[in-house]
């Protein structure tokens, strides 16, 4: 399967987005997010995932989409950047899809200079935007998150995912 890319496809504000499946740990129902004072703007707050306190990234803000309240029907995608596990709230998970690497259009051929995108695919099924998870956090934001987590924020048990 060397010429195949496996992607987790999810819905976000009417868009079809995707991340490499190798970056995904699991998907869980949305839980209440504990806000954190003085967190970087990209951080919505923290959640407890089986005893691990993880930052929830505000990908709507990152992608310049309208903010909405997290709803019980939303899903949380637990994924790994190069430095840490993170959580993202998405509207729905559409499944894992396989695409030929030939069907993935590199970003510079379509949207040169757009941040966070790695490419697009699925033109026949509608556009699927493939994001580069490792580009979501700047080194400064990553360092700020590390400081927040090192501070040992207390989390109520009811907010465990």
Helices and strands as residue ranges (DSSP letters): E 4-12, E 15-20, G 21-23, E 24-29, E 43-49, E 52-57, H 59-62, E 75-80, E 85-90, E 92-100, G 101-103, E 105-106, H 107-110, E 117-121, G 123-125, E 128-131, G 133-135, H 139-150, G 157-159
